Amino acid sequence: MNPSIMIGLFLSTFCFGPVGGTAYAAAHGLSELATIVILSLINAAIVLIWFGFFGVISSRLSHFLRHKRNNHLSNYLQRKRKDFKKTGLRAMLALAGFTFIFGSLWATIAVYVLHLKRTTALISVTFGAVLGGALLTLGSFGIIWFLPNPWILYAASICVTTAIVVKKVVENQVLVRKVMKDLVRRRVRE
């Protein structure tokens, strides 16, 4: 296979998800089976890329926060953050479902924010990304006829994500204001 087609397929899948990868593969004459297999491998590689990216950011940020002398933000986050050390089968399935709906980027962010075990989370996120990508690819090809248009699924997931974020911000509006004021005061003192 031509390397430029593989690079284009990777970039279109990375930027636009399985629907973009499917469209690119169909435009370049790949069969349905080859497209599903290649996109599954690409989705697994994208999960590894996100885990590596956020792993580096997490280690750099924790190193930076450890060496700050007056570290109120880090202490505040440590007190408020839940410690999820045990990741059972239910949590793995929930994370795979979350990945299936929202994608590997948001699932990887959730893994690092919630301090989930990296190995089990990696397996779960990879499973969800590969399964979601395969189903969206099959739906884009029209093989699974009962799936709605993938763009409708994307729009619905964006609406749900926005609603959840807005709801949480409104619920914690007083806390958000307090944290922002504290950060501004500390910034002014320094």
N, C-alpha and C positions, 0 to 999 in steps of 0.2 A: 504494500500500500504506500502511496505517496506520502512522504513526511509532511508536506505542506497541508495536505488534507487532515492529517492527524492533529497538527498544531491548530488549524482552524476549527476542528471539531472540539478540541480541548477548550479553546478560548470561547467558542460560542456556548459550550455547556457551562463553563465557569461564569460567564457574564449573564446568560439568559436562562440557565437551568436546562433540564432535559428537553423542554420544548424547543429551545434554540438549537440544541445539539441535534435533535431529531430533524428539524428543518434543514440544517446544514448537511446532515448525512443524506437526506432524501434528495437534496439539490445536487449532490455529488454522486448519486447512483448507488449508494450502499443498500444492501438488502436489509429487511426488517431484523433478521436474526443477527447479522453482523452489527447493526446499529445498536441493538439491545445489549449485546455482549460488550462492545466497545464503550458504550455510555455507562454501563455498570462499572467497568474498570476505571473509567474517568471519574465517576462519582466517588469511588473508593479512594482514588488518588487525591481528589479535592478535599475529602475529609482529613486525610493525612496532612495536607498542606495547611488547612485551618488549625489543626491541633498543633503543628509545629509553630505556626505564626503566633497563636495565642499563648503557647508555652514559653516562647521567647519573651513576649510582652509581660507575661505573669512573673517570670523570674527577674526581669529587669525592674519591674515595678516593686516587687517585694524587696529586692536588694536596695533600691532607692529609699523605700519607706523605712527599712531597718536602720539605715545610716542617718536618718534625720534625727536631730536632737530632740525637738519638741514635736512629736508626731501624734497630734490629736486625731487627725483624720483616720490614720491606720488603726488606732485604738478604738475609735468609734465603729469603724467597719468590722473589726474583729468581734466587738460586743454584739452587733446587730446581725451578723452573718450566722446562719444556721450551719452546723457542722454535719455534713452528710458523709460519714465514714463508711457506713454499711450500704452497699448498693445491691439490693436483692433482685430477684427475677421480676417482680412487679415494677420496680424502678427502672430496670433495663427496658422492659416493654413500654413503659410510659415514655422514656427517653427516645426509643425508636419511633413511637407514634408522634412525638413532638417533632422529631427530625423529618418524618414523613410529611407532616403538615407544613412546617415552617422552614425546612431546609437545614443543611449542615452548618451554615454559618451561625444561625441563632442557637442551634443545639450545642455547638462548641462553646459559644459564649456562656450558655447556661451551665455547662460542665465546669468551666473555670470560675464562674461566679459562685456556684453552689459547692465547690470543692468536692466534686464527685471523684470516685476512683478513676484514674485515667485509663487503665487497661479495659475495665468493663465498660466504661463510657465509650471508648473508642470502638469496641465491638458493636455496641448498641447503636451508636450514631452511624457507623458504616452500614449496618444492616438496614436501618431506616432510610438512609440516603439511596442505597442500591435498590431497595424495594420501591421507594417512591419514584425514583428515576425510571425504573422498568415499567411501572404502571402508567406513568405519564407518557412514556414513549409508546407503549401499546395503545393508549388512548389517542395519541396524536396520529398514529397510523390508522386508527379506526378499527383496530382489532378488538378492543374492548368497547363495544358500541354504547354501553350504558353510562360511560363516563362523560361528564359535560366537557365542554371546550376547556382546555387547560388554562387559557387566559382568564376564564371565569373563576376557576379555582384559585389562581393567583390573586385576582381582585378580591375574592372573598377572604383569603388568608390575610391580605393587607388590611382589610376592614376590621377583621377580628383582632389582629395585632394592635392596630391603632386604638380600638375600643378598650382593650385590656390595659394598654399603657395609660390612656387618658383616665380610665377609672382608678388606677393605682395612684396616679399623680393627684387626682382630686381627693381621694381618700387620705392621702398622706400630705396634703397641702401645707398644713401647719408644720409638720416635720421638715418638709423640703425648704420652706422659708427659713426655719431656724438654722438648718445646716448651711444654707447659703449665706445668711447673716453672719454666722460664726466664721465661715471661710473668708468673707469680706473683711471682718474685723481683724482677723489674724494677718491678712494680707496687708492691711493698712499699718498695723503695728510693725511689721517687718520692713 
